[in-house]
Amino acid sequence: MSGFAALPASTRGALWMTVSAFLYACTYATVRHLSASFNTFEIVFFRSILGVLFMLPWLMHAGLGVLRTKRIGLYSVRVGLNYVGMVCLMYGIAKLSLQDVTALMFTVPLFTVIFVAVLLGEKVGSARWGPLVVGFAGALVIIRPGFIELSIAAIAVMVTSASYSLVNTATKSLTETEAPNTIVFYGFVMMAVVGVGPAVYAWDMP
């Protein structure tokens, strides 16, 4: 770990994002499997509840004091966007092929950089804009009409792309004052609260 900590921050960030991408790919495959037996709202709810349970050992060790925050408003906006995006994504995964979902989600980092620049005032140099333009052109080639049908499911995934970009922007702002584990825990708890109503309404007993 000391060797990892000695790496430049940008390198460590890239490695963490690579691990995150791998785990999200596993999540997509799992959701695809579960969608044959459970509705979208229930999958989102259980994901949040299990997230809270997995993080309870951390909370017991760290103490409730780590949850003190003065930014509950931004947490709420973040969770609202995250919930809408997650429901749309789970629906899209259930209705589209995983390849198509992945292609549509290519636009998340592109929108994120734009939102961070506009909303947070972060400078984006030419070294970033060049690859972003190329990446966006590639995404347009992939999602061109005729390759992926513009169905409700495809539109839902594009809504996810936009909302997740704003979630990333909110997360970027929160990391200035909040610990990563605190941000994740609040996300799971508030998502469970928001999602319990729709899940109960569309409930299928596991």
Protein Blocks (a to p, Z undefined) as FASTA:
>chain_A
ZZmmmpcfklmmmmmmmmmmmmmmmmmmmmmmmmmmbcfklmmmmmmmmmmmmmmmmmmm
nopklmgccklmmmmmmmmmmmmmmmmmmmmmmmmcfklmmmmmmmmmmmmmmmmmmmno
pacdfklmmmmmmmmmmmmmmmgghjaccdfklmmmmmmmmmmmmmmmmmmmmmmmpcfk
lmmmmmmmmmmmmmmmmmmmmgccZZ
